[in-house]
Amino acid sequence: MLRLGGSLLEDLLSLDPGHRGPRVECGEGHRAEFVGYRPKGLDTVLGPVTLQRAWYHCAACRHGLAPTDARLGIAGGSLSPGLRRMVARVGSAEPFAQGRRDLAELAGLELTAKRVERSAEADGELVGVAAAQEADALLAGRVVQFPGAKPVEKLYIALDGTGVPMVPRETAARRGKGPDGRARTREVKLGCLFTQTALDARGRPVRDPDSSSWVATLGTAERFGSLLYAEGLRRGAGHAGQLVVLGDGAPWIWNLAGEHFPGAIEVVDLYHAREHLHALGRLVLPALGADGPGWLAERLAELDRGDVEAMLAAARRMALEAVIVADVETALGYFETNRERMRYGRFRELGLFVGSGAVEAGCRAVVAQRLKLSGMRWTVRGASAIVSLRCQAASGRWDDVWTRLHSQTTAA
């Protein structure tokens, strides 16, 4: 059946070989001369086909072109747009060698793992470039994002970062956390945007089904901020009833929030705040002895209520008694800096999330499950491309983005 379909497709494509007269525009301001008809092997979802198409040559540019290739969106490549889409899907979902095997088993298509890798990464790179261009256009005011017909009640923007293992040349001269001081990973900055309109029976916030969208980059925090801002506008951040930024307390997160989403409610993830409080407890517990667990439980309760001042005062009293003021003050800096982001009692009264679990789960599901498997080492280009594809798939925008991507490629 596939061979029959491929034969019919080959005949159909041969109906217009792309002859456009003795000369055509080369795209660089010159005229290319008709040379003759040349074959091109093309892999499609129906298997391999061969096209006979008109070939032109530009003497000034010293390169050739085939109008048919541009019309079909196959200039510079040997995979049809439909097959490229399939390859991008499997390449973003699983290791390239496994993707090759699945294409052969499920679709009867024989490609090498290297072709799967090159095609998926090339299209992922195009997706990333398109997202960056859209963000730049929004920031420059060349594009205006209009609000949706239905206003957003509560929009959350959760941010986090996770390391991806890199080949040695991508981490040269970079400091790492290992014993030898060498970096072996590069950070993917990941953002999750979702909405909330309801509470459960216990009064806890519930994320709206299928409302999550994702952005990511291995680039700078500035570039990530632009992508996040563009996605925020697309999701209605400028007209949301409440805009909430969730993070683990890293300074870069709050710098971006202040720059791109001023006026948003900022919330430090409660789990991370508790981790810092447990670390503080380990400093003072030796001096407390048997009273240590009870003291820590009281501080955790104060933090849970958002009474940061009471927690700070109790910790400082204990530091004076234990003569470890300097160490405790260092640990308390995290709470001093983020005290207004830790008003958990008030946040709960407003029916808001106080945890960034959505984006932390995304670090595992969107990034780690594909890019952090055993033995994997990436280039920045390859990892960026695959992350871009995975974000679109996780956001439920695969069809829209792929249609736009194919249209842009064909036009180019």
C-alpha positions, -999 to +999 in steps of 0.1 A: +000+000+000+028+024+008+046+016-024+014+021-044+008+054-026+044+065-032+041+057-069+009+078-072+025+107-053+055+106-076+032+108-107+012+136-091+043+157-084+056+151-119+026+169-134+043+203-127+081+200-130+085+237-123+096+250-157+090+288-156+104+298-189+141+303-200+149+326-171+138+331-135+147+354-106+175+339-085+165+357-054+196+379-053+186+404-080+199+383-110+184+361-136+190+324-136+191+304-169+172+272-175+196+243-177+174+212-180+156+187-158+173+170-129+161+143-105+158+147-068+153+118-044+128+127-017+117+106+014+080+111+022+055+095+046+047+071+017+083+061+012+110+073-013+100+091-045+120+107-073+111+141-087+121+154-121+122+191-119+134+221-139+168+233-129+181+269-133+216+282-128+227+318-119+261+326-134+265+357-112+258+339-079+272+306-091+245+285-077+214+266-089+178+265-079+147+246-087+113+264-084+096+231-075+118+227-045+108+260-031+071+254-039+071+221-021+092+233+009+120+209+002+148+233-009+180+222+007+165+191+022+155+156+012+126+150+036+090+160+027+073+184+051+050+156+063+079+133+071+099+161+087+070+166+111+070+130+120+107+130+125+105+161+147+079+144+168+099+112+175+132+131+178+118+153+205+101+125+223+129+098+225+166+091+217+173+094+180+182+058+175+149+047+192+130+072+170+146+056+139+134+022+150+099+034+158+096+051+124+106+018+108+082-003+129+052+019+130+054+037+096+076+014+075+101+043+069+138+036+070+160+065+080+193+066+098+195+079+134+218+107+121+191+119+097+165+118+124+189+139+146+198+164+119+162+170+108+147+172+143+174+196+155+171+217+124+134+221+127+137+227+165+162+254+158+137+271+134+110+269+161+133+286+186+143+313+161+106+320+154+098+323+191+127+347+196+117+368+167+082+371+179+094+381+214+117+407+199+089+421+178+066+424+209+093+441+229+100+466+201+063+474+197+062+461+161+035+436+171+005+443+194-010+413+213-047+418+217-065+403+247-087+372+243-124+374+244-125+358+278-105+376+305-081+356+326-090+354+363-057+342+376-025+337+356+006+321+371+041+323+358+063+297+374+101+298+368+129+273+375+162+260+360+178+226+356+212+215+343+216+195+311+248+174+305+270+189+278+299+178+257+332+192+271+337+220+246+303+235+256+315+239+293+351+249+288+362+277+312+329+275+331+328+270+368+310+240+382+299+225+415+320+193+412+351+186+433+374+197+405+355+229+399+347+220+363+312+225+349+296+196+331+261+210+325+245+241+311+213+254+326+179+253+309+157+281+322+121+269+321+089+288+325+054+274+330+023+296+325-011+283+337-045+296+348-067+289+378-104+296+382-115+273+410-108+258+444-113+222+455-136+210+483-109+218+509-104+253+496-071+247+478-064+261+443-068+238+413-049+243+381-072+246+351-070+215+329-049+218+297-040+254+306-002+250+309+022+264+283+059+263+283+089+284+273+126+275+277+161+285+266+197+277+273+205+314+266+208+343+290+183+353+316+177+384+295+167+362+265+146+340+287+128+371+300+119+382+265+104+348+257+085+347+290+071+382+284+059+373+249+042+342+262+027+361+291+012+386+267-002+358+245-018+343+276-033+376+287-009+388+314-017+424+306-054+419+314-054+392+341-074+397+372-044+385+393-009+378+380+013+356+402+050+348+398+062+316+415+099+308+420+124+292+443+140+325+455+169+327+430+177+364+424+174+361+386+138+351+388+127+381+408+148+404+386+129+392+355+096+394+374+102+430+383+113+439+348+086+422+328+057+418+352+057+447+376+028+446+400+025+408+400+022+390+433+055+373+439+056+340+458+086+320+469+079+283+467+070+272+503+089+239+499+121+257+491+115+281+520+111+251+544+143+236+531+162+268+540+145+268+574+156+232+580+192+242+571+189+270+596+177+245+622+208+224+617+229+253+628+211+258+661+199+223+669+232+213+686+227+241+711+190+232+717+196+195+724+163+177+731+143+209+726+155+211+690+126+194+672+100+214+690+118+247+683+120+239+646+083+228+645+074+262+659+095+281+633+080+260+605+045+269+618+054+306+618+067+303+583+036+284+571+014+313+585+037+338+567+048+354+601+084+358+589+091+385+615+084+361+644+105+334+629+134+358+623+132+371+659+132+336+674+162+326+653+182+356+663+175+350+700+187+315+696+218+327+678+227+350+706+224+322+732+244+298+710+270+324+701+267+317+663+253+350+653+273+354+621+263+320+607+227+325+615+226+359+600+240+345+568+212+319+567+186+345+575+195+366+545+173+344+523+143+351+545+150+388+549+153+393+511+121+373+504+100+381+534+072+398+514+072+368+491+065+345+520+032+358+533+017+324+529-013+330+552-024+359+530-018+340+498-040+312+510-067+336+519-066+349+483-069+313+471-034+313+455-009+285+449+021+288+473+042+262+455+060+260+422+055+223+418+041+228+382+074+241+368+095+217+389+075+188+374+082+203+340+119+202+347+115+165+349+089+159+322+098+185+296+136+185+301+150+156+320+130+127+305+145+135+271+178+154+277+191+138+309+190+101+302+220+079+310+251+087+289+237+117+271+259+147+262+245+176+242+257+206+223+239+239+231+225+240+196+211+204+198+197+207+233+181+241+226+164+227+195+149+197+212+138+217+242+120+241+218+101+212+202+092+197+236+079+230+249+055+233+219+043+197+223+038+201+260+019+234+254-005+217+230+006+240+201+023+214+179-002+217+150-003+255+150+034+259+153+042+233+127+017+248+102+033+282+106+068+268+104+061+250+072+045+281+057+076+302+066+100+276+052+081+273+019+079+311+015+116+314+022 
